[in-house]
Each structure stands twice: as structure tokens, then as C-alpha cells.
Amino acid sequence: MQQDAVIIGGGFAGLSAAYILARARRHVTIIDSGTPRNRFAAHSHGVLALDGKSGLEILADARAQLAAYPTVTFLNGEAHAAQGTIDDFHVDVAGHEPITTRRLLLSGGIEDRLPDIPGLTERWGKTVLHCPYCHGYEIGGGPIGVLSTQPMSAHQAAVVADWGDVTLFTNGMPEPDEETLALLERRKVSLQPGTVDVIEAGTCDRLRVRLKNGRTFDVKALFVAADLHRRGTIAESLGCTLTETPAGMIIATDTVKATSVAGVYAAGDNARAFGNITLVSADGVMAGLGMHQSLMFSGHS
Ligand SMILES: Cc1cc2nc3c(=O)[nH]c(=O)nc-3n(C[C@H](O)[C@H](O)[C@H](O)COP(=O)(O)OP(=O)(O)OC[C@H]3O[C@@H](n4cnc5c(N)ncnc54)[C@H](O)[C@@H]3O)c2cc1C
């Protein structure tokens, strides 16, 4: 049966959009491969009234509540292609018949690619962190590291300094300019040149940052700006316009999260420069409203 909307990616953005459409009694299929970006963290913060709940738990609750709506279908798997035009899109999922739909939402999120330093990946979301607003409070002050991965890392260090005593490990990145050095000095950030060799266990649950020159620094947490990559290439294959931001290439959308391709919407980390659960959920709500309005007024409802 043709769907009103197919949602590729049932994370925070996708499920928020589905919720709006389900409550408008529209037929919506959510395709999800089950690997939300924050799955590495045991707790989420900064989400009103859900402080400390894990992202996976929040999503499981949302899925359970959505499943009570009779027009909602869940499909566990990965959408690997989509084609067609407004009112007649086809989505391919391995092991299933192609799904036909009038509207399409791309909400597959992004992935964080970390520098290739031993000891980093296994600590991601635990003591190797991406955002002080999400996880800085729990560190409880004390020594904190910031690993330089890009010019903006110096600014990240200046911000993280509100949560503890920060050391910026330059790790081979060029020395910041004079203005940035003055900012780091004002923010009491100490600069540590040298290449990081390995991240290992330190004393008292701390991390030990070991430099190639043999020096070591024990910190309570290490912030790292990962390389951000949109997941999949369905947006490109449909012809959606992309736009460059400080956080990488995202899908360009208008205020109701419509892309440049009629009938295709995008919401979540893949369509905004910096996301968190609340912001992408709001984008998903907007996309749900946009798709519903479009189904009513610009299609053949
Ligand atoms: C370690 C870590 C901790 C974080 N902690 C917090 C926090 O405490 N508070 C906070 O507000 N934010 C936090 N964030 C940010 C938050 O996780 C993201 O902003 C949020 O997950 C983005 O939601 P989304 O719906 O865009 O994508 P995601 O949540 O990543 O969901 C995308 C979904 O789409 C699926 N998918 C992708 N491609 C396909 C496809 N082709 N077919 C089918 N399914 C597909 C994926 O499997 C996934 O389930 C954290 C991020 C990280 C990295």
C-alpha cells in the first residue's frame, strides 16, 4: 500500500516527524537501522524532563508510543536507495519489496569519525566526549583535555574552560594565531605541543594522554571535535542541494525542512550544522508539519 510518508532514519528527528504524521492519521513507514549517533553514551543530558536517561531508552519509549498508532509501520533495516518524484517515490530496503510513498524524509543522521589514536574510540561517549553542554557537568571540574583536530578546537578549548582546567593538546595542528592565543590565555587554557601517541588508563579513573615525546597528562575527560559525515548518499542520488557549514556538508532545507527536491524533506543532524536531541526533535516536528501541509495542499489528497 502506498504510504503518505516514508522516513529513512528513525532517530530523534525521524520519530518526531512520524509522531506528527501519525496524529494526523497519515500512513507512515519508519525505516531504521538502529544505530543512533549517541548510542555510545549511557546517559543523555540537556533534554528537558529526561535528564540522565540514555538516548537508546528515549528512542525505545518513543517507538513504543508510536507503535500504538495504527497507521504507523516500523521496518528494521537499511534503506539503500530511493528514486521517483513527488507523490510517487520508491524506497529500496534489502530483503523487502520496494515501498512506495508520496513524501520522503531523510533523517539518517551523521557519524563521528575520530582521529586514529589508540585508546580513543573505545572511550567515545564515556570519557572521550563531543560536547560540554551534554556531558561537561558530570566531569565535576578538575583537569580536562581538548584534543586539537581542526582550527576550531582552540575555540572549543576556550569554551570547555568553563567546566575545568583545560589543556589543549595541539597534536601537530598549526599553532593558533595571536588573537586565539590571547583568548586561550584569558580563559586560562594551557597549550601542550607534541603529537599524541596513545590514550590509556590513568590513576583514579582518569585518562592518561601520552605524547610521542614521552610526557603524560592525566585528565578526567578529553573533548574531541570528530570529523562529521552524513550517513549514506540517498540525498545526492535524489538530487537534493547540499550546503557547506563549519560542521561539514548538510542537506539544504527551507523553514519547513523541505529540500530542493519536491516532496523530499530532511531533518536532524544531517540537515543542521550542530544538533542535539532537542534541536533535531524540533526539526523533525517541523518536517512532519511540512509534509502534512504538503500532502493536504500540494498533492492529490
Ligand atoms: C557520544 C554522543 C553523545 C551525545 N549525547 C547527547 C546528549 O547527552 N544530549 C543531547 O541532546 N545530544 C547528545 N548527542 C547528540 C545527539 O546524539 C544527536 O544530535 C542526535 O542523535 C541526532 O538525531 P538524528 O535523529 O538526526 O540522528 P540519529 O539519532 O543518529 O538517528 C539516525 C537513525 O537513522 C538510522 N539510519 C541511518 N541511515 C539509515 C538508512 N539508510 N536506512 C535506515 N536507517 C538509517 C540510524 O541507524 C539511526 O538510528 C550526543 C552525540 C554523541 C556523538
The ligand as a Tripos MOL2 file, in Angstrom:
@<TRIPOS>MOLECULE
LIG
   53    58     1     0     0
SMALL
NO_CHARGES

@<TRIPOS>ATOM
      1 C1         28.5910   10.3340   22.0920 C.3       1 LIG1
      2 C2         27.4530   11.3140   21.9130 C.ar      1 LIG1
      3 C3         26.6750   11.6730   22.9980 C.ar      1 LIG1
      4 C4         25.6340   12.5860   22.8360 C.ar      1 LIG1
      5 N1         24.9350   12.9860   23.9370 N.ar      1 LIG1
      6 C5         23.9360   13.8690   23.7950 C.ar      1 LIG1
      7 C6         23.2100   14.3170   24.9580 C.ar      1 LIG1
      8 O1         23.5220   13.9450   26.0960 O.2       1 LIG1
      9 N2         22.2020   15.2050   24.7730 N.ar      1 LIG1
     10 C7         21.8530   15.6700   23.5200 C.ar      1 LIG1
     11 O2         20.9060   16.4520   23.4240 O.2       1 LIG1
     12 N3         22.5190   15.2580   22.4040 N.ar      1 LIG1
     13 C8         23.5380   14.3810   22.5240 C.ar      1 LIG1
     14 N4         24.2320   13.9700   21.4170 N.ar      1 LIG1
     15 C9         23.8050   14.4550   20.0750 C.3       1 LIG1
     16 C10        22.6470   13.5830   19.5670 C.3       1 LIG1
     17 O3         23.0270   12.2220   19.6730 O.3       1 LIG1
     18 C11        22.3100   13.9000   18.1120 C.3       1 LIG1
     19 O4         22.1150   15.2890   17.9300 O.3       1 LIG1
     20 C12        21.0480   13.1360   17.6960 C.3       1 LIG1
     21 O5         21.2230   11.7510   17.8580 O.3       1 LIG1
     22 C13        20.7050   13.4120   16.2160 C.3       1 LIG1
     23 O6         19.4670   12.7910   15.9440 O.3       1 LIG1
     24 P1         19.0910   12.3460   14.4680 P.3       1 LIG1
     25 O7         17.6840   11.8650   14.5200 O.co2     1 LIG1
     26 O8         19.4630   13.3810   13.4880 O.co2     1 LIG1
     27 O9         20.0830   11.1130   14.1490 O.3       1 LIG1
     28 P2         20.3700    9.7950   14.9660 P.3       1 LIG1
     29 O10        19.9190    9.8990   16.3590 O.co2     1 LIG1
     30 O11        21.7860    9.4500   14.7080 O.co2     1 LIG1
     31 O12        19.4140    8.7190   14.2700 O.3       1 LIG1
     32 C14        19.5760    8.3920   12.9160 C.3       1 LIG1
     33 C15        18.9710    6.9970   12.7230 C.3       1 LIG1
     34 O13        18.8910    6.7320   11.3260 O.3       1 LIG1
     35 C16        19.3300    5.3950   11.0800 C.3       1 LIG1
     36 N5         19.7860    5.3360    9.6830 N.ar      1 LIG1
     37 C17        20.8300    5.9980    9.1100 C.ar      1 LIG1
     38 N6         20.8570    5.7390    7.7760 N.ar      1 LIG1
     39 C18        19.8240    4.8720    7.5280 C.ar      1 LIG1
     40 C19        19.3500    4.2320    6.3500 C.ar      1 LIG1
     41 N7         19.9200    4.4170    5.1530 N.pl3     1 LIG1
     42 N8         18.2950    3.4020    6.4480 N.ar      1 LIG1
     43 C20        17.6930    3.2000    7.6680 C.ar      1 LIG1
     44 N9         18.1000    3.7980    8.8220 N.ar      1 LIG1
     45 C21        19.1570    4.6210    8.7380 C.ar      1 LIG1
     46 C22        20.4190    5.1610   12.1210 C.3       1 LIG1
     47 O14        20.6130    3.7870   12.3660 O.3       1 LIG1
     48 C23        19.8190    5.8840   13.3350 C.3       1 LIG1
     49 O15        19.0030    5.0240   14.1060 O.3       1 LIG1
     50 C24        25.3180   13.1020   21.5430 C.ar      1 LIG1
     51 C25        26.1090   12.7360   20.4520 C.ar      1 LIG1
     52 C26        27.1810   11.8860   20.6280 C.ar      1 LIG1
     53 C27        28.0540   11.5310   19.4480 C.3       1 LIG1
@<TRIPOS>BOND
     1     1     2 1
     2     2     3 ar
     3     2    52 ar
     4     3     4 ar
     5     4     5 ar
     6     4    50 ar
     7     5     6 ar
     8     6     7 ar
     9     6    13 1
    10     7     8 2
    11     7     9 ar
    12     9    10 ar
    13    10    11 2
    14    10    12 ar
    15    12    13 ar
    16    13    14 ar
    17    14    15 1
    18    14    50 ar
    19    15    16 1
    20    16    17 1
    21    16    18 1
    22    18    19 1
    23    18    20 1
    24    20    21 1
    25    20    22 1
    26    22    23 1
    27    23    24 1
    28    24    25 2
    29    24    26 1
    30    24    27 1
    31    27    28 1
    32    28    29 2
    33    28    30 1
    34    28    31 1
    35    31    32 1
    36    32    33 1
    37    33    34 1
    38    33    48 1
    39    34    35 1
    40    35    36 1
    41    35    46 1
    42    36    37 ar
    43    36    45 ar
    44    37    38 ar
    45    38    39 ar
    46    39    40 ar
    47    39    45 ar
    48    40    41 1
    49    40    42 ar
    50    42    43 ar
    51    43    44 ar
    52    44    45 ar
    53    46    47 1
    54    46    48 1
    55    48    49 1
    56    50    51 ar
    57    51    52 ar
    58    52    53 1
@<TRIPOS>SUBSTRUCTURE
     1 LIG1         1 GROUP 0 **** ****
